Amino acid sequence: MPGGYVGGYAADTGLDIAGFKLPVYAVASGTVVYAEAGHTGWEGRGNTNLTVLLELDQPIAWRDREITHAWYAHLSQLAFAQPEGAAERRRVEGGEWLGTSGFGNGSPHLHLGLLLDGGIEQNWGDYLLFDQVAEVLGPFRAKQRLPR
């Protein structure tokens, strides 16, 4: 999300990147599991609920586990739609445009989660926390502006 600001807190289920109506790109190449509304607990109250789940082509080693999926939430627009369970799944390249950031919990931002070992839900133990995602992708720190 070029030009966004890294946000979040230590116990968050991923990395928040503040910014409104900014482009969101794939962090790596992979196959789309879904690109549609839903799949988030943050619905209603002005939240945008378009989400994308991407299965990475090449898992990322992390400690004694593997990062296998990237999850993008609070999108206001999708580059394409694909329902969960679609017979044909779209493949994307790293850096390909996935959509546009929106709102979540009253704040304009994207929520980016990295999921472990084939997990596709944000269940405790199946995802990296804020500081862990910032370390894997960065290193980034809170309030840091991302390059344009």
C-alpha positions in Angstrom: 0.0 0.0 0.0 2.4 2.7 -1.2 2.2 5.9 0.9 0.3 4.3 3.8 1.4 4.4 7.4 2.3 1.3 9.4 -0.1 0.9 12.3 -1.4 -1.7 14.7 -0.5 -2.9 18.2 1.5 -5.8 19.6 -1.5 -8.2 20.0 -3.1 -7.4 16.7 -3.7 -10.3 14.3 -1.6 -8.7 11.6 -0.3 -5.5 10.2 -2.6 -2.4 9.8 -1.6 0.0 7.1 -3.4 3.4 7.5 -4.6 5.2 4.4 -7.8 5.6 2.5 -8.5 4.7 -1.1 -4.8 3.6 -1.6 -3.9 0.7 -4.0 -3.3 -2.7 -2.4 -0.8 -5.1 -4.1 0.0 -8.7 -3.6 3.0 -9.2 -1.3 4.0 -12.3 -3.3 2.9 -14.5 -6.2 0.2 -17.0 -5.4 -3.3 -18.4 -6.1 -6.4 -16.6 -4.9 -8.6 -18.6 -2.5 -11.3 -16.0 -2.6 -11.8 -12.3 -3.4 -15.2 -11.3 -2.1 -17.3 -9.7 0.6 -17.3 -11.3 4.1 -14.6 -13.5 5.8 -14.2 -10.9 8.6 -15.6 -10.2 12.0 -15.6 -6.5 11.3 -18.8 -5.9 9.4 -21.3 -3.1 9.7 -20.7 0.3 11.4 -19.2 1.8 8.2 -16.6 -0.9 7.8 -15.8 -2.1 4.3 -15.7 -5.9 4.2 -14.2 -7.0 0.9 -11.4 -9.5 1.5 -8.8 -11.4 -0.4 -7.1 -14.6 0.7 -3.9 -15.5 -1.3 -2.2 -18.9 -1.1 1.5 -18.2 -1.6 3.3 -20.1 -4.4 6.4 -20.3 -2.2 5.8 -20.5 1.5 8.0 -18.3 3.7 10.0 -20.0 6.4 9.3 -18.5 9.8 10.9 -20.1 12.8 9.9 -23.7 12.8 6.8 -23.0 10.7 5.8 -21.7 7.3 3.8 -18.6 6.2 1.5 -20.1 3.5 -1.3 -17.4 3.1 -1.7 -13.7 3.0 -5.1 -12.2 4.1 -6.2 -8.7 3.1 -9.2 -7.2 4.9 -11.2 -3.9 4.8 -10.9 -3.4 1.1 -13.3 -0.9 -0.5 -12.8 -2.2 -4.1 -11.5 -5.4 -5.6 -9.5 -5.7 -8.8 -11.5 -8.9 -9.5 -14.0 -11.1 -7.8 -13.7 -14.8 -7.0 -16.0 -16.6 -4.7 -14.6 -19.1 -2.2 -14.7 -22.6 -3.6 -14.5 -21.4 -7.3 -13.6 -24.3 -9.6 -11.0 -22.1 -11.4 -8.8 -20.1 -9.1 -7.0 -16.9 -10.3 -3.2 -16.7 -10.1 -1.6 -13.4 -9.3 2.0 -12.2 -9.5 3.8 -10.4 -6.6 3.1 -6.7 -6.9 -0.2 -7.2 -8.8 -3.0 -4.9 -7.9 -5.6 -6.6 -5.7 -7.9 -3.7 -4.8 -8.3 -0.4 -2.9 -8.1 0.1 0.9 -11.2 1.0 2.8 -12.4 1.3 6.5 -12.3 -1.0 9.5 -13.1 -0.2 13.1 -13.8 3.5 12.2 -10.3 3.9 10.7 -9.2 4.1 7.1 -6.7 1.2 6.7 -5.9 -2.2 5.3 -5.4 -5.2 7.6 -2.8 -7.6 6.3 -2.5 -11.0 8.0 0.1 -13.7 7.4 -1.3 -17.2 8.1 0.7 -20.2 9.1 0.9 -23.8 8.0 -2.0 -23.9 5.7 -4.5 -22.2 8.1 -7.0 -20.1 6.3 -8.9 -18.6 9.2 -7.5 -16.1 11.7 -7.6 -18.6 14.6 -5.2 -18.1 17.6 -1.9 -19.6 16.8 -2.5 -19.7 13.0 -1.3 -16.1 12.3 1.6 -13.8 13.0 1.1 -10.9 15.3 1.7 -7.2 14.3 5.4 -7.0 15.2 6.1 -10.4 13.6 4.4 -9.4 10.3 6.3 -6.1 10.4 9.6 -8.0 10.9 8.9 -10.5 8.1 7.9 -7.8 5.5 10.2 -5.0 6.7 11.5 -4.4 9.1 8.8 -1.8 9.7 7.8 0.1 12.8 4.6 1.7 13.9 3.9 5.1 12.3 6.5 4.5 9.6 5.4 5.7 6.2 5.7 3.2 3.4 7.5 4.3 0.2 5.4 5.4 -2.7 
